[in-house]
Amino acid sequence: MMYLEVVGQLDADQTVVLSSGLGGSARFWEPQLSSLTERYRVVLYDQLGTGRSPAELPEGYAITDMADELCTALDNAGIDDFHFIGHALGGHIGLTLALQHPQRLRSLVVINGWHRLSPHTQRCFSVRRNILDKIGAAAYIEAQALFLYPPTWIDQNADQLADEDAQMLNHFPPADNLRRRLDAVQAFAMNDEQLAQIEAPTLLIANRDDVLVPWTCSQQLEQRLPRARLELMEAGGHASSVTQAEHTNALLVEHLTRFQGATA
């Protein structure tokens, strides 16, 4: 069963769903909670096969499966429509929901996502897969920070990262689950016709210094989505919601305020 919790203003008429990237953990969004829970009902969840949502993921597992699982969990929680904020893989879940269930999305935010895997990101995922397969979980976790954070942020937060690495190693998901999630995020693709059908007002956030996903992937999304705008940050790396939380939170609140009257 998928772990899902609802926090913040439980009687608010606006719901915000937060969806993490490859790691799948709701804890990724801790830097955003103080800003979002002041005004909104906020949904956090651990994606199936990660964290507090243990499961054995099947062969051929896909982003569409992740979207379907989330819809079921939201139905069970009595949540019909919502704003959706997703990071990378989480953004792909959001794009899928916006295409398949447009009546449910009031607005969409995609942070450092893409509509088609770039050769650069493919190379990065290949390296990560090789580390997992040939060296092991500890090396995979140690390398992960290099893809997520800028060098200066790593220097300034070395002790915090060491603690997080130890916690992640203690709660590392089954390797086959991670491999199938890697396969799913690499296989995700939407063509121009599909993207043109997405009517949800969309904020795209990208970072020039993202070493995992070129910022131009968000630019390409902006060109293909009918109601998208791109906010390009100069610094912050792939996980700018962590490293540049204040700036990111300001962008999120401004977007949600702009479309708080939108109907799904």
TIDRENLO-875957 format. One line per field, with one value per residue: residue in three letters; x, y, z of N, C-alpha, C, CB in turn; residue number from 1. Coordinates in pm, whole numbers. Glycine has a CB too. Example, Ala and Ser with C-alpha at 12.3 -4.5 7.8 and 13.67 -1.06 7.14 Angstrom:
TIDRENLO-875957
residuo <- (Ala; Ser)
n_u <- (1319; 1285)
n_v <- (-569; -225)
n_w <- (780; 708)
ca_u <- (1230; 1367)
ca_v <- (-450; -106)
ca_w <- (780; 714)
c_u <- (1320; 1290)
c_v <- (-330; 3)
c_w <- (780; 787)
cb_u <- (1131; 1408)
cb_v <- (-447; -60)
cb_w <- (905; 572)
num <- (1; 2)
END
This chain:
TIDRENLO-875957
residuo <- (Met; Met; Tyr; Leu; Glu; Val; Val; Gly; Gln; Leu; Asp; Ala; Asp; Gln; Thr; Val; Val; Leu; Ser; Ser; Gly; Leu; Gly; Gly; Ser; Ala; Arg; Phe; Trp; Glu; Pro; Gln; Leu; Ser; Ser; Leu; Thr; Glu; Arg; Tyr; Arg; Val; Val; Leu; Tyr; Asp; Gln; Leu; Gly; Thr; Gly; Arg; Ser; Pro; Ala; Glu; Leu; Pro; Glu; Gly; Tyr; Ala; Ile; Thr; Asp; Met; Ala; Asp; Glu; Leu; Cys; Thr; Ala; Leu; Asp; Asn; Ala; Gly; Ile; Asp; Asp; Phe; His; Phe; Ile; Gly; His; Ala; Leu; Gly; Gly; His; Ile; Gly; Leu; Thr; Leu; Ala; Leu; Gln; His; Pro; Gln; Arg; Leu; Arg; Ser; Leu; Val; Val; Ile; Asn; Gly; Trp; His; Arg; Leu; Ser; Pro; His; Thr; Gln; Arg; Cys; Phe; Ser; Val; Arg; Arg; Asn; Ile; Leu; Asp; Lys; Ile; Gly; Ala; Ala; Ala; Tyr; Ile; Glu; Ala; Gln; Ala; Leu; Phe; Leu; Tyr; Pro; Pro; Thr; Trp; Ile; Asp; Gln; Asn; Ala; Asp; Gln; Leu; Ala; Asp; Glu; Asp; Ala; Gln; Met; Leu; Asn; His; Phe; Pro; Pro; Ala; Asp; Asn; Leu; Arg; Arg; Arg; Leu; Asp; Ala; Val; Gln; Ala; Phe; Ala; Met; Asn; Asp; Glu; Gln; Leu; Ala; Gln; Ile; Glu; Ala; Pro; Thr; Leu; Leu; Ile; Ala; Asn; Arg; Asp; Asp; Val; Leu; Val; Pro; Trp; Thr; Cys; Ser; Gln; Gln; Leu; Glu; Gln; Arg; Leu; Pro; Arg; Ala; Arg; Leu; Glu; Leu; Met; Glu; Ala; Gly; Gly; His; Ala; Ser; Ser; Val; Thr; Gln; Ala; Glu; His; Thr; Asn; Ala; Leu; Leu; Val; Glu; His; Leu; Thr; Arg; Phe; Gln; Gly; Ala; Thr; Ala)
n_u <- (84; 44; 217; 73; 22; -162; -117; -89; -322; -602; -867; -864; -955; -792; -573; -244; -33; 265; 532; 803; 1136; 1354; 1430; 1195; 1091; 881; 1009; 1186; 1070; 1079; 1204; 1011; 779; 710; 645; 433; 239; 125; -85; -219; -378; -173; -42; 161; 365; 515; 653; 547; 723; 934; 1084; 841; 654; 650; 697; 708; 824; 700; 832; 875; 762; 624; 603; 334; 213; 288; 146; -117; -125; -99; -336; -526; -460; -514; -788; -876; -820; -1007; -963; -1020; -946; -652; -350; -38; 293; 597; 916; 1155; 1135; 896; 776; 723; 526; 331; 291; 186; -53; -176; -227; -383; -582; -714; -916; -860; -639; -554; -335; 11; 345; 669; 982; 1302; 1261; 1177; 1070; 1161; 1426; 1752; 2069; 2280; 2167; 2097; 2352; 2439; 2255; 2330; 2586; 2515; 2365; 2560; 2728; 2558; 2516; 2776; 2936; 2787; 2538; 2632; 2827; 2667; 2494; 2681; 2775; 2545; 2498; 2666; 2534; 2308; 2362; 2527; 2889; 2986; 2777; 2783; 3034; 2975; 2789; 2873; 2872; 2598; 2524; 2669; 2535; 2282; 2350; 2413; 2164; 2014; 2145; 2080; 1813; 1789; 1633; 1505; 1728; 1637; 1394; 1486; 1629; 1417; 1274; 1462; 1468; 1207; 1199; 1384; 1260; 1045; 854; 707; 526; 500; 231; 93; 183; 76; -186; -209; -354; -327; -226; 115; 412; 749; 1054; 1396; 1754; 2056; 2298; 2252; 2370; 2272; 2035; 2004; 1929; 1801; 1617; 1388; 1331; 1259; 1024; 869; 828; 652; 429; 104; 35; 258; 526; 865; 1088; 1409; 1675; 1989; 2164; 2187; 2172; 2059; 1882; 1747; 1534; 1611; 1871; 1836; 1614; 1457; 1428; 1307; 1070; 943; 885; 707; 491; 408; 320; 112; -59; -130; -288; -484; -755; -820; -999; -1019)
n_v <- (-120; 227; 482; 773; 1105; 1381; 1716; 2045; 2307; 2167; 2215; 2373; 2498; 2443; 2208; 2078; 1860; 1689; 1548; 1338; 1288; 1044; 916; 899; 963; 1123; 1290; 1446; 1690; 1849; 2111; 2273; 2270; 2449; 2685; 2609; 2480; 2677; 2788; 2595; 2273; 2001; 1729; 1457; 1185; 858; 708; 404; 112; 240; 387; 429; 282; -10; -251; -497; -417; -466; -621; -411; -190; 138; 499; 562; 369; 463; 702; 604; 464; 675; 820; 636; 632; 898; 907; 734; 894; 1086; 1303; 1502; 1706; 1908; 2102; 2027; 1944; 1846; 1687; 1622; 1289; 1289; 1510; 1401; 1220; 1408; 1534; 1316; 1274; 1518; 1486; 1249; 1277; 1541; 1682; 1678; 1831; 2146; 2310; 2283; 2205; 2154; 2056; 2067; 1873; 1669; 1601; 1415; 1189; 1316; 1272; 1333; 1304; 1037; 922; 988; 839; 585; 565; 577; 345; 151; 190; 108; -164; -276; -189; -114; -34; 160; 309; 402; 577; 761; 874; 991; 1251; 1407; 1432; 1567; 1808; 2133; 2182; 2373; 2379; 2119; 2127; 2304; 2168; 1924; 1760; 1729; 1594; 1357; 1242; 1208; 1030; 802; 743; 693; 466; 283; 256; 168; 100; -213; -348; -431; -295; -30; -46; -93; 141; 319; 229; 300; 583; 650; 555; 719; 930; 1188; 1285; 1559; 1597; 1489; 1657; 1900; 1872; 1917; 2119; 2232; 2507; 2570; 2576; 2576; 2495; 2537; 2480; 2636; 2521; 2253; 1934; 1692; 1705; 1881; 2229; 2311; 2117; 2181; 2417; 2319; 2188; 2409; 2523; 2348; 2299; 2427; 2621; 2708; 2843; 2932; 2940; 3021; 2937; 3052; 2908; 2619; 2353; 2013; 1951; 2193; 2269; 2203; 2317; 2581; 2672; 2890; 3065; 2887; 2826; 3075; 3102; 2889; 2956; 3196; 3102; 2925; 3103; 3263; 3091; 3004; 3032; 2875; 2623; 2271)
n_w <- (0; -73; 97; 219; 319; 453; 507; 662; 589; 653; 600; 379; 51; -156; -285; -281; -441; -388; -560; -571; -717; -860; -622; -478; -225; 15; 191; 56; 8; 235; 263; 145; 292; 505; 371; 200; 356; 506; 365; 216; 169; 180; 6; 65; -40; -43; -317; -476; -386; -270; 24; 271; 141; 77; -178; -437; -740; -1072; -1374; -1660; -1548; -1539; -1598; -1636; -1477; -1224; -1219; -1225; -982; -800; -854; -760; -486; -418; -472; -271; -56; -85; -255; -520; -710; -780; -739; -885; -809; -928; -920; -1160; -1230; -1084; -1202; -1451; -1387; -1325; -1578; -1715; -1572; -1631; -1900; -1913; -1719; -1726; -1599; -1334; -1263; -1144; -1177; -1285; -1195; -1307; -1220; -1336; -1544; -1836; -2177; -2342; -2321; -2290; -2462; -2289; -2028; -2043; -2050; -1792; -1635; -1715; -1604; -1332; -1308; -1363; -1145; -937; -1010; -1030; -822; -589; -331; -142; -282; -488; -352; -253; -490; -580; -476; -631; -870; -793; -649; -643; -647; -454; -269; -171; -45; 164; 311; 405; 640; 690; 456; 489; 705; 587; 382; 532; 646; 415; 319; 516; 465; 207; -104; -243; -480; -733; -754; -775; -1015; -1193; -1164; -1262; -1527; -1598; -1580; -1772; -1998; -2031; -2241; -2432; -2715; -2956; -3022; -2804; -2595; -2679; -2613; -2345; -2121; -1875; -1675; -1659; -1475; -1539; -1397; -1413; -1403; -1477; -1400; -1366; -1359; -1432; -1587; -1878; -1894; -2117; -2179; -2035; -2164; -2414; -2343; -2270; -2518; -2632; -2474; -2433; -2236; -2083; -1885; -1840; -1571; -1526; -1333; -1220; -1059; -843; -910; -978; -774; -684; -530; -282; -249; -318; -170; -71; -291; -474; -334; -333; -606; -638; -466; -583; -832; -754; -627; -843; -992; -820; -836; -1044; -1221; -1236)
ca_u <- (0; 122; 212; 29; -23; -216; -73; -119; -456; -684; -997; -845; -1021; -687; -483; -118; 29; 409; 580; 950; 1205; 1391; 1433; 1057; 1054; 814; 1099; 1256; 1001; 1082; 1232; 896; 658; 671; 583; 310; 136; 61; -202; -280; -377; -58; -34; 294; 357; 630; 614; 545; 853; 1035; 1053; 735; 558; 719; 630; 797; 779; 705; 902; 798; 702; 630; 551; 188; 176; 303; 34; -238; -116; -127; -479; -598; -435; -587; -929; -898; -812; -1116; -910; -1062; -866; -534; -230; 62; 433; 681; 1058; 1210; 1042; 768; 718; 671; 396; 240; 259; 99; -185; -234; -273; -483; -688; -707; -1017; -815; -529; -575; -212; 121; 483; 770; 1115; 1412; 1210; 1199; 968; 1235; 1556; 1864; 2187; 2359; 2104; 2111; 2488; 2441; 2183; 2410; 2690; 2453; 2328; 2683; 2774; 2470; 2533; 2913; 3003; 2693; 2451; 2706; 2887; 2557; 2450; 2788; 2778; 2419; 2510; 2735; 2435; 2199; 2397; 2648; 3008; 2996; 2677; 2836; 3139; 2917; 2693; 2934; 2827; 2458; 2519; 2717; 2423; 2179; 2400; 2401; 2022; 1970; 2200; 2002; 1678; 1804; 1528; 1552; 1800; 1554; 1299; 1557; 1657; 1294; 1242; 1556; 1418; 1083; 1224; 1454; 1168; 939; 860; 582; 546; 446; 85; 48; 210; -15; -318; -204; -405; -302; -124; 234; 537; 870; 1170; 1520; 1878; 2165; 2411; 2207; 2463; 2201; 1937; 2029; 1816; 1732; 1504; 1272; 1301; 1185; 889; 799; 791; 553; 310; 28; 20; 376; 628; 990; 1171; 1543; 1760; 2130; 2237; 2105; 2188; 1938; 1791; 1743; 1433; 1687; 1985; 1785; 1476; 1383; 1393; 1211; 942; 881; 829; 592; 380; 360; 245; -12; -146; -179; -389; -563; -894; -839; -1077; -959)
ca_v <- (0; 349; 573; 906; 1186; 1512; 1809; 2184; 2357; 2054; 2262; 2462; 2452; 2418; 2098; 2070; 1728; 1695; 1420; 1341; 1232; 903; 861; 865; 987; 1248; 1373; 1537; 1818; 1917; 2255; 2346; 2252; 2566; 2784; 2561; 2440; 2797; 2827; 2488; 2132; 1947; 1583; 1398; 1039; 781; 631; 260; 47; 323; 439; 368; 215; -130; -332; -551; -360; -566; -593; -324; -83; 260; 622; 553; 292; 552; 796; 531; 437; 798; 848; 547; 678; 1025; 870; 678; 1005; 1178; 1422; 1496; 1795; 1951; 2151; 1920; 1987; 1727; 1704; 1524; 1179; 1335; 1594; 1313; 1174; 1521; 1548; 1204; 1304; 1630; 1433; 1143; 1318; 1687; 1737; 1673; 1923; 2290; 2362; 2188; 2253; 2052; 2105; 1995; 1755; 1662; 1524; 1308; 1177; 1368; 1185; 1361; 1242; 893; 885; 997; 725; 467; 564; 543; 203; 73; 198; 21; -304; -327; -149; -139; 72; 268; 393; 467; 688; 861; 943; 1061; 1393; 1474; 1460; 1649; 1934; 2203; 2156; 2462; 2339; 1998; 2170; 2373; 2081; 1790; 1681; 1696; 1491; 1232; 1187; 1163; 910; 689; 710; 633; 331; 200; 239; 157; 13; -331; -306; -453; -183; 87; -70; -78; 283; 378; 196; 374; 725; 662; 523; 819; 1020; 1240; 1350; 1695; 1592; 1468; 1777; 2005; 1848; 1948; 2255; 2282; 2612; 2497; 2643; 2495; 2549; 2471; 2538; 2634; 2438; 2115; 1844; 1571; 1734; 2012; 2322; 2324; 2024; 2259; 2511; 2244; 2168; 2537; 2546; 2249; 2302; 2547; 2721; 2693; 2947; 2880; 3019; 2966; 2977; 3046; 2812; 2533; 2213; 1937; 1956; 2332; 2283; 2188; 2407; 2718; 2652; 3016; 3109; 2791; 2842; 3198; 3073; 2800; 3030; 3291; 3025; 2874; 3219; 3307; 2999; 2947; 3032; 2790; 2501; 2159)
ca_w <- (0; -83; 210; 180; 431; 420; 611; 633; 615; 611; 552; 264; -71; -256; -249; -355; -436; -411; -611; -575; -832; -863; -487; -446; -86; 52; 272; -34; 5; 364; 253; 92; 371; 583; 281; 138; 452; 561; 286; 138; 206; 107; 2; 52; -49; -89; -435; -453; -398; -205; 157; 352; 50; 27; -281; -540; -867; -1179; -1500; -1746; -1469; -1620; -1539; -1636; -1357; -1111; -1222; -1187; -838; -728; -868; -668; -349; -400; -464; -138; 38; -113; -320; -660; -796; -707; -804; -881; -818; -941; -950; -1254; -1247; -1033; -1306; -1556; -1336; -1342; -1720; -1749; -1516; -1706; -2028; -1899; -1627; -1723; -1510; -1194; -1237; -1150; -1236; -1286; -1187; -1338; -1185; -1400; -1612; -1980; -2248; -2409; -2255; -2367; -2459; -2169; -1912; -2063; -2008; -1645; -1581; -1741; -1502; -1204; -1314; -1352; -1005; -858; -1045; -1022; -697; -481; -281; -75; -385; -559; -268; -248; -620; -606; -444; -740; -973; -739; -584; -689; -564; -338; -169; -109; 47; 279; 380; 405; 755; 666; 352; 545; 783; 494; 315; 625; 657; 289; 310; 608; 411; 62; -159; -316; -601; -852; -762; -826; -1157; -1270; -1164; -1357; -1661; -1623; -1603; -1900; -2108; -2043; -2356; -2485; -2844; -2966; -3024; -2667; -2517; -2723; -2553; -2202; -2104; -1739; -1666; -1616; -1443; -1554; -1327; -1455; -1349; -1574; -1355; -1346; -1429; -1471; -1692; -1938; -1877; -2246; -2181; -1991; -2272; -2516; -2291; -2278; -2658; -2677; -2389; -2470; -2130; -1998; -1877; -1783; -1480; -1534; -1222; -1257; -976; -759; -946; -1010; -658; -641; -425; -157; -239; -334; -125; -58; -426; -528; -264; -381; -738; -622; -406; -683; -931; -694; -605; -973; -1045; -711; -875; -1162; -1205; -1308)
c_u <- (87; 105; 177; -17; -67; -185; -114; -261; -559; -821; -985; -916; -922; -594; -361; -58; 177; 460; 730; 1005; 1238; 1390; 1296; 1007; 987; 908; 1180; 1199; 1003; 1113; 1113; 778; 616; 601; 447; 201; 71; -72; -282; -287; -269; -55; 110; 280; 492; 585; 630; 684; 966; 988; 949; 625; 622; 633; 737; 745; 796; 796; 812; 727; 726; 576; 398; 138; 184; 188; -95; -240; -149; -275; -560; -582; -510; -738; -963; -896; -922; -1073; -937; -975; -758; -438; -123; 201; 520; 824; 1104; 1109; 903; 698; 661; 538; 292; 198; 163; -42; -253; -288; -391; -602; -692; -807; -971; -710; -573; -453; -102; 253; 575; 907; 1219; 1365; 1241; 1081; 1030; 1377; 1668; 1982; 2273; 2299; 2110; 2248; 2499; 2372; 2261; 2522; 2631; 2415; 2451; 2738; 2690; 2501; 2672; 2985; 2910; 2624; 2528; 2768; 2780; 2511; 2555; 2793; 2654; 2428; 2577; 2639; 2329; 2241; 2521; 2766; 3016; 2897; 2723; 2945; 3082; 2825; 2742; 2883; 2681; 2446; 2566; 2609; 2315; 2221; 2382; 2255; 1972; 2022; 2121; 1863; 1681; 1699; 1587; 1613; 1716; 1449; 1366; 1589; 1531; 1248; 1336; 1510; 1296; 1111; 1299; 1361; 1062; 962; 719; 611; 477; 294; 30; 67; 115; -154; -322; -239; -378; -200; -1; 351; 650; 984; 1292; 1639; 1990; 2278; 2368; 2298; 2396; 2109; 1967; 1906; 1737; 1618; 1377; 1233; 1222; 1043; 807; 748; 676; 424; 234; 29; 136; 460; 747; 1054; 1308; 1629; 1906; 2205; 2139; 2118; 2056; 1835; 1783; 1634; 1495; 1792; 1947; 1637; 1397; 1337; 1287; 1074; 869; 817; 703; 470; 321; 275; 111; -111; -208; -294; -477; -712; -923; -923; -1016; -1048)
c_v <- (125; 435; 713; 979; 1323; 1605; 1951; 2222; 2255; 2096; 2358; 2408; 2427; 2309; 2099; 1932; 1743; 1557; 1426; 1277; 1086; 840; 824; 903; 1122; 1343; 1470; 1678; 1893; 2067; 2337; 2351; 2378; 2670; 2738; 2530; 2559; 2826; 2710; 2358; 2068; 1796; 1542; 1247; 981; 695; 482; 200; 127; 355; 359; 303; 89; -207; -387; -503; -462; -525; -504; -211; 52; 380; 620; 472; 381; 652; 727; 503; 561; 833; 763; 594; 808; 999; 819; 786; 1109; 1307; 1412; 1581; 1862; 2025; 2042; 1979; 1862; 1762; 1590; 1411; 1217; 1428; 1514; 1252; 1284; 1542; 1437; 1227; 1415; 1586; 1339; 1184; 1471; 1751; 1743; 1779; 2068; 2359; 2259; 2263; 2136; 2113; 2013; 1862; 1758; 1587; 1409; 1307; 1229; 1270; 1208; 1292; 1090; 846; 887; 877; 595; 453; 521; 395; 115; 75; 105; -125; -357; -291; -167; -14; 187; 363; 467; 591; 798; 942; 1028; 1210; 1470; 1511; 1559; 1791; 1999; 2177; 2245; 2423; 2212; 2034; 2226; 2285; 1938; 1703; 1637; 1585; 1356; 1164; 1132; 1037; 787; 646; 642; 491; 235; 170; 225; 62; -112; -290; -325; -343; -60; 71; -48; 67; 359; 352; 282; 520; 746; 637; 630; 907; 1063; 1309; 1485; 1696; 1574; 1594; 1890; 1990; 1888; 2095; 2312; 2395; 2556; 2591; 2541; 2567; 2468; 2547; 2525; 2540; 2296; 2023; 1714; 1594; 1871; 2102; 2339; 2223; 2094; 2362; 2443; 2215; 2296; 2562; 2457; 2249; 2432; 2657; 2715; 2820; 2890; 2983; 2952; 3023; 2959; 2936; 2730; 2386; 2145; 1945; 2097; 2357; 2265; 2297; 2554; 2719; 2783; 3067; 3018; 2810; 2967; 3176; 2986; 2875; 3129; 3219; 2979; 2988; 3266; 3221; 2939; 2946; 2942; 2669; 2392; 2116)
c_w <- (0; 42; 160; 305; 381; 536; 572; 670; 564; 560; 434; 141; -185; -204; -339; -334; -473; -448; -636; -702; -813; -725; -435; -309; -67; 125; 185; -25; 138; 353; 203; 189; 446; 496; 231; 239; 520; 494; 231; 215; 119; 120; -23; 39; -88; -205; -410; -478; -339; -63; 232; 268; -9; -72; -373; -675; -979; -1293; -1586; -1674; -1537; -1544; -1536; -1517; -1233; -1103; -1178; -1037; -756; -737; -771; -524; -321; -392; -324; -30; 15; -180; -470; -751; -713; -800; -787; -899; -821; -978; -1040; -1277; -1196; -1131; -1420; -1515; -1355; -1486; -1765; -1696; -1594; -1841; -2011; -1813; -1616; -1627; -1365; -1162; -1250; -1211; -1218; -1272; -1216; -1313; -1248; -1461; -1761; -2045; -2326; -2353; -2345; -2362; -2335; -2047; -1922; -2017; -1856; -1582; -1603; -1637; -1367; -1199; -1298; -1210; -917; -883; -1012; -893; -578; -430; -220; -177; -464; -482; -265; -378; -643; -582; -558; -853; -925; -703; -646; -595; -440; -230; -97; -8; 177; 362; 391; 520; 737; 563; 403; 627; 692; 420; 403; 638; 531; 274; 399; 554; 258; 6; -221; -449; -727; -865; -821; -974; -1241; -1272; -1258; -1501; -1696; -1656; -1734; -2019; -2129; -2165; -2390; -2617; -2848; -2962; -2882; -2584; -2553; -2663; -2405; -2182; -1965; -1743; -1595; -1592; -1459; -1482; -1370; -1402; -1450; -1533; -1319; -1427; -1472; -1590; -1752; -1926; -2006; -2261; -2136; -2096; -2382; -2471; -2303; -2420; -2704; -2594; -2414; -2365; -2032; -1997; -1801; -1693; -1475; -1422; -1262; -1183; -895; -791; -975; -897; -602; -539; -287; -145; -251; -292; -120; -194; -487; -465; -311; -518; -727; -569; -506; -788; -874; -670; -736; -1022; -936; -744; -994; -1126; -1289; -1422)
cb_u <- (-95; 82; 348; -85; 89; -370; 81; -96; -478; -701; -1071; -694; -1125; -607; -556; -18; -42; 483; 505; 1007; 1330; 1527; 1497; 1040; 1176; 692; 1195; 1247; 860; 1183; 1349; 852; 678; 793; 675; 339; 196; 154; -159; -203; -519; 75; -128; 385; 250; 691; 697; 440; 883; 1060; 1009; 673; 512; 758; 524; 803; 859; 566; 940; 699; 759; 552; 600; 137; 267; 437; 18; -248; 24; -42; -525; -548; -286; -556; -964; -793; -676; -1186; -757; -1205; -955; -464; -182; 33; 472; 623; 1143; 1345; 1092; 786; 822; 773; 407; 303; 387; 156; -173; -131; -160; -419; -667; -730; -1143; -758; -415; -604; -172; 120; 515; 756; 1133; 1524; 1061; 1335; 889; 1236; 1583; 1908; 2271; 2367; 1959; 2088; 2592; 2374; 2044; 2469; 2756; 2329; 2256; 2788; 2765; 2323; 2506; 2991; 3050; 2763; 2356; 2815; 2973; 2439; 2418; 2923; 2792; 2310; 2590; 2847; 2368; 2143; 2421; 2621; 3132; 2974; 2539; 2893; 3228; 2842; 2559; 3085; 2843; 2380; 2603; 2841; 2364; 2147; 2549; 2458; 1940; 2016; 2348; 1991; 1588; 1946; 1446; 1437; 1930; 1486; 1243; 1686; 1711; 1184; 1250; 1697; 1383; 990; 1304; 1572; 1101; 932; 929; 513; 495; 495; 36; 123; 353; -24; -355; -63; -553; -253; -178; 273; 535; 904; 1151; 1527; 1917; 2221; 2477; 2056; 2582; 2121; 1791; 2068; 1867; 1831; 1532; 1302; 1431; 1257; 895; 891; 911; 615; 349; -113; -113; 460; 573; 1087; 1106; 1607; 1727; 2196; 2338; 1963; 2259; 1972; 1838; 1723; 1321; 1754; 2086; 1802; 1475; 1470; 1518; 1260; 964; 984; 933; 627; 426; 478; 327; 18; -68; -66; -321; -540; -937; -703; -1225; -933)
cb_v <- (0; 428; 574; 901; 1200; 1507; 1800; 2212; 2496; 1958; 2329; 2481; 2553; 2549; 1961; 2181; 1627; 1749; 1381; 1269; 1309; 886; 958; 724; 979; 1219; 1284; 1487; 1797; 1852; 2277; 2282; 2141; 2628; 2811; 2438; 2349; 2917; 2913; 2468; 2063; 2010; 1525; 1436; 996; 693; 674; 192; 20; 454; 578; 473; 312; -220; -247; -709; -231; -592; -725; -403; -83; 241; 745; 491; 168; 626; 854; 399; 386; 913; 821; 404; 697; 1123; 763; 571; 1071; 1210; 1439; 1541; 1901; 1831; 2290; 1813; 2081; 1634; 1708; 1465; 1054; 1405; 1690; 1202; 1134; 1647; 1544; 1073; 1343; 1740; 1362; 1021; 1254; 1741; 1655; 1536; 1894; 2346; 2499; 2103; 2317; 2000; 2112; 1969; 1743; 1592; 1615; 1326; 1032; 1507; 1207; 1512; 1288; 858; 980; 1127; 715; 472; 702; 631; 170; 126; 343; 50; -324; -275; -3; -205; 16; 210; 308; 370; 641; 794; 841; 1003; 1413; 1386; 1331; 1583; 1911; 2356; 2175; 2608; 2316; 1901; 2273; 2495; 2084; 1802; 1762; 1821; 1533; 1255; 1294; 1274; 927; 726; 836; 717; 330; 267; 357; 107; 89; -432; -383; -590; -151; 111; -213; -166; 340; 323; 46; 364; 785; 565; 389; 904; 953; 1338; 1261; 1762; 1478; 1351; 1821; 2004; 1701; 1916; 2258; 2169; 2737; 2393; 2703; 2471; 2545; 2460; 2469; 2774; 2503; 2097; 1814; 1518; 1729; 1996; 2458; 2305; 1900; 2328; 2571; 2113; 2121; 2651; 2523; 2113; 2289; 2509; 2702; 2575; 3077; 2839; 3030; 2996; 2895; 3180; 2884; 2573; 2141; 1791; 1857; 2423; 2182; 2050; 2373; 2768; 2588; 3121; 3113; 2649; 2847; 3313; 3003; 2685; 3103; 3364; 2904; 2801; 3334; 3307; 2889; 3024; 3171; 2746; 2523; 2042)
cb_w <- (122; -207; 287; 73; 538; 391; 633; 488; 547; 726; 665; 235; -115; -288; -259; -310; -531; -285; -741; -454; -858; -926; -394; -462; 2; 138; 352; -178; -39; 455; 162; -39; 468; 651; 162; 56; 557; 547; 174; 9; 187; 159; -108; 173; -151; 26; -558; -544; -539; -286; 147; 442; -64; 143; -361; -535; -899; -1232; -1576; -1821; -1323; -1751; -1618; -1767; -1341; -1119; -1362; -1265; -801; -783; -1013; -682; -326; -515; -570; -107; 30; 11; -291; -671; -864; -641; -744; -989; -698; -1044; -820; -1200; -1173; -901; -1358; -1588; -1186; -1290; -1804; -1693; -1368; -1725; -2100; -1842; -1487; -1861; -1519; -1164; -1332; -1009; -1173; -1414; -1047; -1486; -1030; -1300; -1591; -2013; -2342; -2564; -2216; -2312; -2583; -2145; -1900; -2210; -2071; -1598; -1644; -1883; -1490; -1179; -1447; -1449; -952; -892; -1192; -1138; -705; -370; -179; 17; -479; -578; -126; -222; -731; -520; -315; -794; -1017; -618; -436; -700; -645; -379; -235; -216; -19; 233; 307; 413; 885; 618; 233; 631; 877; 393; 277; 764; 685; 171; 349; 743; 451; 25; -263; -338; -614; -846; -623; -747; -1178; -1212; -1021; -1335; -1670; -1503; -1486; -1904; -2082; -1916; -2478; -2385; -2957; -3094; -3115; -2602; -2539; -2874; -2567; -2143; -2132; -1646; -1590; -1719; -1299; -1706; -1172; -1609; -1217; -1593; -1234; -1387; -1341; -1353; -1635; -2086; -1829; -2360; -2092; -1857; -2329; -2548; -2145; -2233; -2747; -2673; -2239; -2498; -2056; -2044; -1807; -1894; -1337; -1672; -1094; -1230; -884; -772; -836; -1038; -549; -760; -446; -150; -345; -483; 12; 12; -516; -506; -113; -389; -825; -529; -279; -751; -978; -562; -540; -1074; -1123; -583; -906; -1220; -1243; -1213)
num <- (1; 2; 3; 4; 5; 6; 7; 8; 9; 10; 11; 12; 13; 14; 15; 16; 17; 18; 19; 20; 21; 22; 23; 24; 25; 26; 27; 28; 29; 30; 31; 32; 33; 34; 35; 36; 37; 38; 39; 40; 41; 42; 43; 44; 45; 46; 47; 48; 49; 50; 51; 52; 53; 54; 55; 56; 57; 58; 59; 60; 61; 62; 63; 64; 65; 66; 67; 68; 69; 70; 71; 72; 73; 74; 75; 76; 77; 78; 79; 80; 81; 82; 83; 84; 85; 86; 87; 88; 89; 90; 91; 92; 93; 94; 95; 96; 97; 98; 99; 100; 101; 102; 103; 104; 105; 106; 107; 108; 109; 110; 111; 112; 113; 114; 115; 116; 117; 118; 119; 120; 121; 122; 123; 124; 125; 126; 127; 128; 129; 130; 131; 132; 133; 134; 135; 136; 137; 138; 139; 140; 141; 142; 143; 144; 145; 146; 147; 148; 149; 150; 151; 152; 153; 154; 155; 156; 157; 158; 159; 160; 161; 162; 163; 164; 165; 166; 167; 168; 169; 170; 171; 172; 173; 174; 175; 176; 177; 178; 179; 180; 181; 182; 183; 184; 185; 186; 187; 188; 189; 190; 191; 192; 193; 194; 195; 196; 197; 198; 199; 200; 201; 202; 203; 204; 205; 206; 207; 208; 209; 210; 211; 212; 213; 214; 215; 216; 217; 218; 219; 220; 221; 222; 223; 224; 225; 226; 227; 228; 229; 230; 231; 232; 233; 234; 235; 236; 237; 238; 239; 240; 241; 242; 243; 244; 245; 246; 247; 248; 249; 250; 251; 252; 253; 254; 255; 256; 257; 258; 259; 260; 261; 262; 263; 264)
END
